Amino acid sequence: MKIVHISDLHFGEELIREKVEKAVRQINEIEPDIVIITGDLSCWGIHSEMRDAYETLLDLKPDFIAVPGNHDARNIGYEFFQLYFGETKKYWKNDVVALIAADSTQPDLDDGYIGKEQRDWIVSKVKRDRFNILALHHHIVPIPKTGRERNVLIDAGEMVELLIANGISAVLAGHRHMPYSIRLMRTHILHAGTLGSFKVLGMPDQNYNVIELKDNTLTLKLRFVDYGEVEIGRYTINPETPESVDIYHRIAKPKKVLFLSRNNDCRTKMAEAIFNYLSPNNMLAVSAGIEPAEDLDLRAVAAMRELGLKINGKPRMFSKEMADDFDVIIEFDELGIGEYWDVRKPSTTEDYKEVRSEIWRRVEELVRRLLA
């Protein structure tokens, strides 16, 4: 499958018309399956610019999909964009590709933003049996030689997470007129330069991307309107989430631990206090019992006070409905609900100290396990 990716045409005061018209003829000769336009069809979002862009792009023989750029969102330009180019976000698929075209613009602002609602929409369109390609205008990662690095999405971090977690094979973007490609974990981020503006930055000519998908390989070529093309690279599409991402997610995920016994006795109350002292801030332990005692064990309270720790709250009742709220359940009596810790009930003052030490050791191991 072949895709042509163009961006930043800038119909209006920046336009070099003959470049766009020549590129349209070249694209027709390439015969791609789809043309993707990642925004800034206009300079000021005004009607005459949008109409001019529309009439010029009608000469394209292949189908094309366009999303708006920040210039298109000026002066209620998004209304004229919708008039000529349809909805500001779109979805297109065939047997090979699922193309998710998102709107990263905000009216009359240059900053890009996707937002939670649209991020959820993107995730809902991912197809596990296809190459998933996301198209948008703004940068998700900074691009070298484009000035001060203030051009990434406001919610770029959330978008990086989305790409990695949801099998996005490639991102197509524009915005700063600088062609560039970089791999972020398993996602290939491909930027197009400007096709129509005289502001080509450091490039020798107006340009666009030609992308071919075949046999789990993405081939990227940079095509100059007047100076031929350069093959940028061939990249293997890896559908598997990198193991490191899963590790980061596992470490960062808040975790809740239940220490359970028949009576919510001193062992579970000590374990709760010790865990909440030793564990990081994204972990929490509580304790409960099937038939909880009415009062706290005062010798356990005294044993914990020696360490500067406090046993909080009266014994609480456990119900089976609670189980789903916890990542780990540790039981001190064999109840068949969670992981069993064989720790005896203390009876003497010395027993309390020994049990306290044993629970401390086990809790330290549990915290390390939850972090690993």
C-alpha positions, 0 to 999 in steps of 0.5 A: 500500500502506498500513501502520500503525506503532504502538509502546510500548503498555506494557500494565501500570502505564503503560497508558491502556487506552481509548487503545489500544482506540480506536486499534484501532477506528481502525486497523480503519477505516483498513484497512491491509495490515499493522500493524507494532508496534515493541516495548514491548508490556509494562512489565515483560515479565511474563505477565499484561501480555503476555497482556493485550496479546495479547488486546487486539490480537486485535481488529485486523482486519488482520494485524500483526507485532510485535518486542520492546522493551527492556521486553519483554525483562525478567524472561524476558519474551522467552519470553512474547513468543514465546508470544503473538507468535511469533519475536522477528525476522520476515520478511514480504513482498508484491508491494510491500514486503519487511518485515524485523523485527529484534530489537534487545533484550538480556535485562534490559538497556535498551541495544539491539544487533543484532549481526553474525549478525542484520545478516547475516540482515537483508542476506539478506532484502533484495529489490531489486525491492521497498520494503525496510523494517526494523522494530526497537525502538531508535533507529539515530540520536539523536532530539531531545527524548528526554533524554541521547543514550544510546538508540541501538543499541550497533552503530548505526554498523554499522547505518547502513552496512547501511542505506545499502549495502543499499537499505533504503527506511525504518526503523520504530522506537519506544523513546523515545515521541517521533514523529520522521522524518529522512532518512539518505542514501536511507533514511527513518527513522520513529519512532512515539510511544507508543500506550498509555503516559501518558508522551507526552513533549512530544506532545499525545496518544498517537499512531501512524504511517500510512504509504502507499507508492505510485509510489515515494513514501512518505507519512507521517501522524501520527495522534493517538488523540483529535486527528486527524492531521497529514501529516508529509511525502511522500518520494521513495524513491531506490533508488540508493546515494548517490555519496558513500557509494561514495567513502567506502567506496573511500577507507577500503578497505584496498588492497594493491599488488604491484610486479612484474618478471621478477627482482624487481630493484631497481626493484620493491624501491625502489618497494615501499619508497617506496610503504610510506613515502608511503602511508597506513596502510590501504595496503601494497605488496610486490614479487616476480619471476617468476624472482627474483634470489638477493640484494638489489641493494646499490646499490639498498640504498645509494640508498634508505639516502640517503633514510632508507629500507630495502629489506626482505627477499630477492627473492620468487617471484611465482605467478599465484595471488598476483594475486587478493590485490592491488588493483593490480599494477604491472609494470616488465617487460612481463609482461601481468599488470598496469599497465606502468611504463616505467622502465629498469634502472639501471647507474651510481650516477647512474642509480640516483638518477635511477630512484629519483626517477622511481619516487618521482614515479610512486608519489606519483601512484599513492597519490593515485589510490588515494585518489581 
